[in-house]
């Protein structure tokens, strides 16, 4: 598969790969805030400040305009493609 074919078939994975280094740095920083400094991300709501109960990965991906559902679909498709190309039999969920 050429780079162009990969980009066309897996656009979210390509976009994720383009920002992978930035995503890792931001994720490490957010983990440091939460676990080492006990600082939690919050959002201003109508009734005051509310903690954000969303995985850092989803927040970061949203910043880079990466669709999490599309990314997971593409990862599953790629995994299936690799398994099929290597003749690995995988039971499909019922």
Residue pairs with C-beta under 8 A, 6 or more apart in sequence:
1 9
6 13
6 14
7 14
9 74
9 77
10 74
10 77
10 78
11 70
11 74
12 66
12 67
12 70
12 71
12 74
13 71
13 74
13 75
13 78
15 64
15 65
15 66
16 23
16 61
16 64
16 66
16 71
19 64
19 66
22 64
23 60
23 61
23 64
26 56
26 60
26 63
27 56
27 57
27 60
30 41
30 56
30 59
30 60
31 56
33 39
33 40
33 41
34 40
34 41
40 51
40 52
41 51
41 52
41 59
42 49
42 50
42 51
42 52
43 49
43 50
43 51
43 52
44 50
52 59
57 68
58 68
61 67
61 68
61 71
80 90
82 88
83 90
